[in-house]
């Protein structure tokens, strides 16, 4: 049964008789209706009536309606208004532009704008690389989407995707001090998306691709990486992969197993699954079997697009061809980035002792975490209401912070790997246990640790490029 959630917090403005008993009755009725009361505030009082704001968490929108109906059914009680806190948070958007410099006097204006700004424009025209130093480019990322693969919502379009992109920009700012801006494109055409992003790139120091459906997301990212001189990062692929690897590094420590020796089952061979497999291999994983809807991917089968063919050619050396449930038998690690409720606790029980289960489908995991935990040694999900949340916010703010700090132009597989290791190392040996393999999303150590690792690796890559260029000359 679903539990009340902060995602569905409501405030009911209720008029009741002016008595202690009436107020207590309202609170009891809300609780009996299954909501979690978070606060009661008196708004107005008279000798005969009280106006009270009752704030509570509910399960979903329909549950909120039932709570309102339960209060209206009480004698002498009337619900005057019901407000949804999530919608209130989004009124007018969640981000804004703020000034970094004063504009209080004519002297300020003459430097920030005309005529003084012309000197800066001419300096950049003469030396284009100075745009990184003299404009917002040095700290700005475009969060680009076409709205075709939003969260668990699917193809909802660019306008409906905007609240998610705003949220992403807010996380960039809060955790990485990076100025990010939503760019929601009203096109699904691969070439047009590539063309538009290239056209707007002069403003930005990096591009974060978000919620673009597979397989188009692969080509869009690859082309933009090839054709732009700023880093391009598809978070659904690489952000997920980074945090999964970080969590697995620590989960293996808990269970006393090693990356090279464990048998890993991956359910889901889309954008996230493909990136996870590549990063696990970069960390030394050798025995991986990936499963799509039709079963295990293996050499010689009709594996669809080139990304699935790559997985088939580079995993499953034993040529296993059965179903996911069959493939789970004797496995050490399960990583799910697919669909909810496709496995049971009994399926997990067929895994090796000390099993590790990452059931990351959202909002419903591949297997119930409580059921999985009956036999698995470590369980992680993508949800915030269970231990070990695999959340991309642990990766992308610090990663872009590091990339922007050194003016990076490229994101290598090694850079992704060191970012994952940095996240894992935030959890000390004294803190590590089966319910704490990954830092919390509000752990301030994470973004700086990732940024430092990325700065070091990105700078090493830049120095190597300069050295190669010098040798050519």
C-alpha positions in Angstrom: 0.0 0.0 0.0 1.3 3.4 -1.0 2.3 5.8 1.9 1.6 9.5 2.2 4.3 11.5 0.4 5.6 15.1 0.4 5.0 15.0 -3.4 1.3 15.2 -2.4 1.3 17.7 0.4 -2.0 19.6 0.7 -3.2 22.5 2.9 -6.9 22.6 3.7 -8.4 25.8 5.0 -11.2 24.7 7.3 -13.8 26.6 9.2 -14.9 25.0 12.5 -16.8 25.9 15.6 -14.6 27.7 18.2 -13.8 24.9 20.4 -10.9 22.7 21.3 -12.9 19.6 20.5 -13.9 20.7 17.0 -10.2 21.3 16.1 -9.2 17.9 17.5 -12.0 16.2 15.6 -10.7 17.7 12.3 -7.2 16.4 12.9 -8.5 13.0 13.8 -10.7 12.9 10.7 -7.7 13.7 8.5 -5.6 10.9 10.1 -8.5 8.4 9.8 -8.7 9.2 6.1 -5.1 8.0 5.8 -3.3 11.3 5.5 -0.3 12.3 7.6 -0.9 15.5 9.5 2.1 17.8 9.3 0.8 21.0 10.9 -2.2 22.9 12.2 -2.3 26.7 12.2 -5.0 29.1 13.3 -5.6 31.7 10.6 -8.6 33.6 12.1 -10.5 33.4 15.3 -13.9 34.8 16.5 -16.1 34.0 19.4 -18.0 31.5 17.4 -15.8 30.3 14.6 -12.1 29.3 13.9 -10.4 29.2 10.5 -7.7 26.6 10.6 -5.1 25.6 8.0 -4.4 21.8 8.2 -1.3 20.7 6.3 -1.0 17.0 5.5 0.8 14.5 3.2 -1.5 12.4 1.0 -0.9 9.4 -1.3 -2.1 11.0 -4.5 -4.5 13.6 -5.9 -7.6 11.5 -5.4 -6.6 10.9 -1.8 -6.6 14.6 -1.2 -10.1 14.8 -2.5 -11.2 12.1 -0.1 -9.7 13.9 2.8 -11.6 17.1 1.9 -14.8 15.1 1.6 -14.3 13.5 5.0 -13.9 16.9 6.6 -17.0 18.4 4.8 -19.0 15.4 6.2 -18.3 16.6 9.8 -21.1 18.5 11.5 -20.3 22.3 11.6 -17.1 21.9 9.5 -16.6 23.4 6.1 -13.5 23.2 3.9 -13.1 26.7 2.4 -10.1 26.0 0.2 -7.6 23.2 -0.7 -4.1 24.0 -1.9 -1.5 21.6 -3.4 1.9 22.5 -2.1 3.7 21.0 -5.1 1.8 23.2 -7.6 2.3 26.2 -5.3 6.1 25.6 -5.5 5.9 25.7 -9.3 3.9 28.9 -9.6 5.9 31.2 -11.9 8.7 28.7 -12.2 11.4 27.7 -9.8 14.4 29.6 -11.1 15.2 33.2 -12.0 18.0 35.4 -13.4 19.9 37.5 -10.7 22.5 40.2 -11.2 26.1 39.7 -10.1 27.0 43.3 -10.5 25.5 46.6 -9.2 23.4 48.7 -11.6 22.7 51.7 -9.3 24.4 54.6 -11.1 25.1 56.0 -14.5 28.8 54.9 -14.1 27.6 51.3 -13.4 25.5 51.4 -16.5 28.2 52.7 -18.7 30.4 49.8 -17.8 27.9 47.0 -17.8 26.2 48.2 -21.0 26.8 51.0 -23.5 29.3 52.4 -24.2 31.8 50.4 -22.1 30.5 46.9 -23.1 31.7 47.6 -26.7 35.3 47.3 -25.5 34.6 43.8 -24.2 32.8 42.8 -27.4 35.8 43.8 -29.5 38.2 42.0 -27.2 36.2 38.7 -27.7 35.9 39.3 -31.4 39.7 39.5 -31.6 40.2 36.6 -29.2 37.1 34.3 -29.2 38.4 32.1 -26.4 38.1 35.0 -24.0 34.3 34.5 -24.1 34.9 31.9 -21.4 36.5 34.5 -19.2 34.4 37.6 -19.9 30.9 36.2 -20.2 28.4 33.8 -18.5 29.8 31.1 -20.7 32.4 30.2 -18.0 29.7 29.0 -15.6 26.6 28.2 -17.7 25.1 24.9 -18.9 22.2 24.4 -21.2 19.7 21.7 -20.1 18.4 20.5 -23.4 15.4 18.2 -24.0 12.8 17.4 -26.6 10.4 16.0 -23.9 10.3 12.5 -25.4 11.4 10.5 -22.4 10.6 12.4 -19.3 11.0 10.6 -15.9 8.5 7.8 -15.9 6.1 9.9 -18.0 7.4 9.2 -21.5 6.8 11.5 -24.5 4.9 14.4 -23.0 6.4 17.2 -25.1 8.7 20.2 -24.5 6.3 22.4 -22.6 5.3 19.6 -20.1 8.9 18.7 -19.7 9.8 22.3 -18.6 9.1 21.8 -14.9 11.6 18.9 -14.8 14.2 21.0 -16.7 13.7 23.9 -14.2 14.2 21.4 -11.4 17.4 20.2 -13.0 18.6 23.8 -13.3 17.8 24.4 -9.6 19.8 21.3 -8.6 22.8 22.5 -10.7 22.7 25.8 -8.8 22.1 24.4 -5.3 24.7 21.6 -5.4 27.3 22.8 -7.9 26.9 26.6 -8.0 26.5 26.2 -11.8 24.1 28.5 -13.7 21.9 26.2 -15.8 19.0 27.1 -18.1 16.2 24.9 -19.6 16.2 24.7 -23.4 13.1 22.7 -24.4 12.9 22.1 -28.1 9.7 21.7 -30.1 11.1 19.1 -32.4 11.9 15.4 -32.4 14.1 15.6 -35.5 17.6 14.4 -34.7 19.3 16.7 -37.3 17.3 19.7 -36.2 18.1 19.2 -32.5 21.8 18.9 -33.3 21.6 22.0 -35.5 19.8 24.0 -32.8 22.2 23.0 -30.0 25.2 23.9 -32.2 23.6 27.3 -33.0 23.1 28.2 -29.3 26.4 26.7 -28.0 28.4 30.0 -28.0 26.5 31.0 -24.9 27.2 27.9 -22.9 30.2 26.2 -21.3 28.6 22.8 -21.4 25.5 20.9 -22.7 23.4 18.6 -20.5 21.1 16.5 -22.6 18.1 15.3 -20.7 15.1 13.0 -21.3 15.6 12.4 -25.0 14.4 9.0 -26.1 16.6 6.2 -27.3 18.1 5.5 -29.7 18.1 9.1 -31.0 19.9 10.2 -27.8 22.9 8.2 -28.7 23.4 9.9 -32.1 22.6 13.3 -30.8 25.2 13.0 -28.0 27.9 11.5 -30.3 27.4 14.1 -33.0 27.4 17.0 -30.6 30.5 15.7 -28.8 32.3 15.5 -32.2 31.1 18.9 -33.5 31.3 21.1 -30.4 34.3 22.4 -28.4 32.4 22.2 -25.1 31.5 19.1 -23.0 28.3 17.3 -23.9 26.8 15.0 -21.3 23.6 12.9 -21.5 22.6 12.6 -17.9 20.1 9.7 -18.4 23.0 7.6 -19.7 26.2 8.7 -17.9 24.8 10.3 -14.7 23.0 7.1 -13.9 26.0 5.0 -14.8 28.3 7.1 -12.5 26.1 6.7 -9.5 25.4 3.0 -10.1 29.2 2.3 -10.3 29.8 4.3 -7.1 27.2 2.4 -5.2 28.4 -1.0 -6.6 32.0 -0.2 -5.6 30.8 0.2 -2.0 28.3 -2.7 -2.1 31.1 -5.0 -3.2 33.1 -3.9 -0.2 30.2 -4.7 2.1 29.8 -8.2 0.7 33.5 -8.9 0.4 33.4 -9.5 -3.4 35.4 -8.0 -6.3 34.3 -6.4 -9.5 36.3 -8.8 -11.7 34.8 -11.9 -10.1 31.0 -11.2 -9.7 28.4 -12.2 -12.2 26.3 -9.1 -13.0 22.8 -9.2 -14.5 21.5 -5.9 -16.1 17.8 -5.6 -16.9 17.2 -2.8 -19.5 19.4 -2.1 -22.5 18.3 1.4 -23.3 20.3 4.6 -22.7 21.0 4.0 -19.0 21.6 0.2 -19.3 24.1 0.7 -22.2 26.1 3.3 -20.3 26.1 1.3 -17.1 27.5 -1.7 -18.8 30.3 0.3 -20.5 31.3 2.0 -17.2 31.2 -1.3 -15.3 33.6 -2.8 -17.8 35.9 0.2 -17.5 36.0 -0.5 -13.8 37.0 -4.1 -14.4 33.7 -6.1 -14.6 34.1 -9.2 -16.7 30.9 -11.2 -16.4 27.9 -9.2 -17.4 24.7 -10.5 -19.0 22.2 -7.9 -20.3 18.5 -8.5 -20.7 15.9 -6.8 -22.9 12.2 -7.6 -23.2 13.0 -10.6 -25.3 15.6 -12.1 -23.0 19.4 -12.1 -22.9 21.4 -10.3 -25.5 24.0 -12.6 -27.0 26.2 -13.0 -30.1 24.5 -14.2 -33.2 21.0 -13.1 -32.2 18.9 -10.3 -33.9 19.9 -7.6 -31.4 18.4 -4.6 -33.1 20.2 -1.2 -33.1 24.0 -0.8 -33.0 24.0 -0.1 -29.3 22.3 -3.4 -28.5 24.7 -5.1 -31.0 27.6 -3.6 -29.1 26.3 -5.0 -25.8 25.8 -8.5 -27.4 29.3 -8.5 -28.7 31.0 -7.3 -25.5 29.0 -9.1 -22.8 27.6 -12.6 -22.1 30.7 -14.5 -23.1 29.0 -17.8 -22.1 26.2 -17.2 -24.7 23.3 -17.5 -22.2 20.0 -17.1 -24.1 17.3 -17.5 -21.5 14.9 -15.2 -19.6 15.7 -12.7 -17.0 14.4 -14.9 -14.2 16.5 -17.8 -15.5 19.6 -15.6 -15.8 19.2 -14.4 -12.2 20.0 -17.8 -10.8 23.4 -17.8 -9.3 24.1 -14.1 -10.1 25.9 -11.9 -7.6 24.5 -8.5 -8.8 21.2 -7.4 -10.3 21.0 -3.9 -11.8 17.5 -2.9 -13.1 16.9 0.1 -15.3 13.8 -1.3 -16.9 10.2 -1.7 -15.6 8.5 -2.2 -12.3 7.4 -5.5 -10.7 9.1 -7.8 -13.1 10.7 -9.9 -10.3 9.7 -11.3 -7.0 11.5 -11.9 -3.7 11.6 -15.6 -4.7 13.5 -14.7 -7.8 16.1 -12.8 -5.8 16.4 -15.8 -3.5 17.9 -17.8 -6.4 20.9 -15.4 -6.5 24.2 -16.2 -4.8 24.7 -15.6 -1.1 25.6 -11.9 -0.5 23.5 -10.8 -3.4 23.4 -7.1 -4.4 20.1 -5.8 -5.9 19.8 -2.4 -7.5 16.1 -2.1 -8.5 16.1 1.4 -10.1 12.9 1.6 -12.1 10.8 4.6 -10.9 8.4 5.0 -9.3 7.9 1.2 -9.0 11.1 -0.8 -8.7 11.7 -4.1 -10.6 11.3 -5.9 -7.3 9.8 -4.9 -4.0 12.8 -3.7 -2.0 11.4 -5.2 1.2 10.9 -8.6 -0.5 14.4 -8.4 -2.1 15.9 -7.6 1.3 14.8 -10.9 2.8 17.7 -12.6 1.0 19.8 -10.0 -0.6 22.7 -8.5 1.4 22.4 -5.0 -0.2 19.4 -3.4 -1.8 19.3 0.0 -3.5 16.5 1.8 -5.4 15.9 5.1 -7.2 13.4 6.1 -4.5 13.9 8.4 -1.5 11.8 6.4 0.9 14.2 3.5 1.1 17.9 3.3 2.0 20.6 3.6 -0.7 18.9 6.0 -3.1 20.7 6.0 -6.5 20.2 9.6 -7.5 21.9 11.4 -10.4 22.1 14.6 -8.4 25.1 13.0 -6.7 27.0 13.2 -10.1 26.0 16.0 -12.5 26.5 19.1 -10.4 30.0 18.3 -9.3 30.9 16.9 -12.7 30.0 20.1 -14.5 31.6 22.2 -11.7 34.9 20.5 -12.5 34.5 20.6 -16.2 33.7 24.4 -16.2 36.5 25.2 -13.8 39.2 23.9 -16.2 37.4 24.9 -19.4 37.2 21.3 -20.5 36.2 20.4 -24.1 35.8 16.7 -23.8 34.3 14.0 -21.5 36.2 10.7 -21.6 35.2 7.3 -20.2 38.0 7.7 -17.6 36.6 11.0 -16.4 33.2 9.3 -15.8 35.0 6.5 -13.9 36.9 8.8 -11.6 33.8 10.7 -10.8 32.1 7.4 -9.7 35.1 6.5 -7.6 35.1 10.0 -6.0 31.4 9.5 -4.9 32.1 6.1 -3.5 35.1 7.4 -1.5 32.9 10.0 0.2 31.5 7.1 2.3 34.3 6.2 4.7 35.0 2.7 6.0 33.6 3.7 9.4 30.3 4.8 7.7 29.9 1.9 5.3 27.2 -0.7 5.9 24.5 -2.5 3.9 22.0 0.4 4.4 24.6 3.1 3.6 26.6 2.4 0.5 26.1 5.8 -1.2 26.1 9.3 0.2 22.9 11.2 0.8 21.8 13.7 -1.8 22.3 16.6 0.6 25.8 15.5 1.6 27.9 18.7 0.8 31.0 16.6 0.5 29.9 14.9 -2.7 29.9 17.7 -5.3 33.3 19.0 -4.2 34.8 15.5 -4.3 33.4 14.9 -7.8 34.5 18.3 -9.0 38.0 17.8 -7.7 38.4 14.4 -9.4 36.9 15.8 -12.6 39.2 18.9 -12.5 42.3 16.6 -12.2 41.3 14.2 -14.9 40.1 17.0 -17.3 43.2 19.0 -16.8 45.3 15.9 -17.4 43.5 15.4 -20.7 43.9 19.0 -21.7 47.6 18.9 -20.9 48.0 15.7 -23.0 46.2 17.4 -26.0 48.5 20.4 -25.8 51.5 18.1 -25.6 50.4 16.2 -28.7 49.8 19.5 -30.6 53.3 20.7 -29.6 54.8 17.5 -31.0 52.9 17.9 -34.3 54.2 21.5 -34.7 
